[in-house]
Amino acid sequence: MRRWIGLLVGLSLCLAGCGQNVAHQPTATTAAIRWSETTAPTGVDVPGAQWLKIEGAGGNSKNVQVAAVLRPQGSGAFPLIVWLHGSAGVFVREVSAATRLASAGFVVLIGCWTFTPDEAFVTPEGALSRIPCLQNVASTDAAIRALVQVGQELSGVRKGAIGLYGVSSGGPEAIRYKDGSTDIGAVVLDSSAFGPTKANAPVLVIGGTADTFISVQAQQTYEQALRNSGGTVESQYYEGGMHGVASGDLQEAVIKRMSDFYLRYLR
């Protein structure tokens, strides 16, 4: 049911971090998860992105997820943020938003947690290109856990609490996520209107007043439910913003707000 509703509201920001990467031998991870560098999807070109092939989620050796890693300039260790798309898959436009977030001082990993076809997703505003993820048949929980595990193993990632970002149906998945070994320090929900009401970390709720997929009133109702559970909740709604405000026309201001929030809680 959750996935069906997600398809109606599933505009997520696009994972677009593709670069020219040289493939190397798979790197072993816990729980039989393996990852290796790979080339960017056909037709996707994002300077500086590192593309990964992640195998083995859910114990299925044939399961394959596609992910991109965006990094800030400079050396050192930076907080990790795992970016969770909506139910329609990773949109190519998400790359610019992920790149902006990375430039604020984070390593951002954005990858598929559900099967994603290679056809564009048609919306009232136009067609949105997607990053195909044709071999991911793992459960949502297993696929997201694989993304988090791999993200924590990347070079340049600081040990400690990580951030989660979820758009549309990815928002509730970010609230729901727990694996017993990962400290979630901050969560950002973008254009989400349903899901768990008890968060284990401070939450920033963002959305747009012109969202045609999930009304701003529905988003505010979810925000209030999170507040009623006793958690730390902040919010900001952007006048004229559409579904997935972090990757839309207002992304510069939205990413700045997100960055400030993450920096406070991921110090």
Salt bridges, closest charged atoms under 4 A:
GLU37 OE2 - HIS24 NE2 3.60
GLU55 OE2 - ARG34 NH2 3.89
GLU173 OE2 - ARG2 NH2 2.90
GLU173 OE2 - ARG176 NH1 3.29
ASP211 OD2 - HIS243 ND1 2.73
GLU223 OE2 - ARG227 NE 2.85
GLU234 OE1 - ARG257 NH2 3.01
GLU234 OE2 - ARG264 NH1 2.77
ASP260 OD2 - LYS256 NZ 2.80
